[in-house]
Amino acid sequence: DAATGQLRRWLATLPAEDVARLDLQVVQHDHEVGPRMRAALGAGANPEVEVCFSQKYSGETERINRDWLPIYTSEFPQAKPRFLTDEIDPGAAACGIAKFVEVLKRYKDAQASSCMPCSPTNLGAASSQWGTERSLRSSR
């Protein structure tokens, strides 16, 4: 719920023209991220890219630089890693992929049993604890 709430707060502060420019996508495999970002931004774009990592990976900088950062630097050579703050990533150690998968399963089950329409609000409501590996800014 914390990540969903934070995303709602951020989006609520953006001017409508900025919200209209957002391109939110679900990525199933890490290797798809860089090419999808490139396709969305166009070949000539050279944005500043910060790859945000959960605090639970703070002791794994070697792994980040070896395994995950190249996914982004292959398309955006200036991409740099950054760790999320407590405000954005509260309780990181207690979250992660397992919690994220659990939340999605509960949401899917709730949707199937009650014909709940699909929306970010309902996804947040389907979860009592939200842990996420990736943020809006292509984080890990």
N, C-alpha and C positions, 0 to 999 in steps of 0.2 A: 504494500500500500504506500510505503514511503516514496518509492521511485515513481509510481503512478501519480501520486500527489505532487511531487516535485515537478514532473513533466507538465502537469496541468497548470501549476503556478507559473512556470517559465512561459508556456504558450499564451497564458492570459495576459502577460505583460508585453507581448509582441504586437506591433501594429498589424492591422489586417493585411497590408501588402506584404509584410514579411512572412506571415503565416501562409499566405497563398504561394509563397516560393518554396515552402518546405516539401521535401521528398522523403517520406518515411517508407522504409522497406524492411521486410523480414528476410534475413539471410540465414540459410540453413547450414552452410559450410563456410568455414573461415576463409578458404581460398577465393570465395566469390566476392568478398568485401571490396578489395581494391578495384577490381574491374567494374563492379557495380557503381562505385562512387565515381569512377572515371566516366562511365557511360552517362550517369546522371548529370555530371558537371560539364562534360564536353572535353574534347581533345586538347583544346588550347587553355583550359583553366589551370591556374597554378595557385590554388588556395593554401592558406596556412592550415595544416592538418595536425591536430593533437589527438593522439590515440589514447583514450582514457581507460585506465585499468582499475579494477576494484582494488581496494586496500588489501584484500586477502592475498594478492600477488606481490605485495611490497618486498618480500624477500626473494623474489624470483626474477630479478632484473636480467640475469644471464639468459634465462629461458625466454623472457619477453623479447630481448634483442635478437636472439637466435631464431625463435619459432614464430612469433606473432608480428613483430614490427616489420619484417620483410614483406608481409602481405600488403602493407600500406606503402612502404617505400618503393616497391616495384612500380607503383603508379604515381606516387607523390614522394619524390626523393627527399624532400625536406621534412617529412613527417617525424614528429617527436612524441615519445611516450610521456604520459602524465598520470599520476595517481589521483583518484577521486577523493574528495574531502568527506568528512563525517556528515556534513550537511546533505551531500548528494548520495552518499554511500553508507548510510548508518547500519551498524551491525553487520558489516561485510563478511566477517568470518562465519556468521550463522546463515549466510545466504549462499548464492551461487547457483550453478546449473541444477543441482538436485532440487532446490527450492523452486526454481523457475519452472522446471518440468512438472513439479507437483502442482503449482498454481495453474499452469495451462491445462493439466488433466482435470482439476476441479472445475475450471471454467467450462471445459468441453462437456464434462458430465452434467453440470448445471444447465448448460445450454440445451443439451439433448433431452433432459428431463422436464424442462419448463418452457421450452421454445423461446428462451431468452434471446432477444436480438443481439447481434454482435456489435459491440461498441467498446471503446476504451473505458467508459464509465463502468460498464458491466464487468469487464475484465478486472478492473480494480476491485469491484464489489465481490467478485468471486474469490478473492484472496484475502486471507487475514494476515499473511506475511508475504512480503514481496521481496525477492532477491533477484537481481538481474546481472548478467554478465556484460551486457552492452547497453550503453546509453544512447540517447539521440545523436551524440557526437561521435558515433562509431567507436564506442569504447569496448574494452575487454575487461 
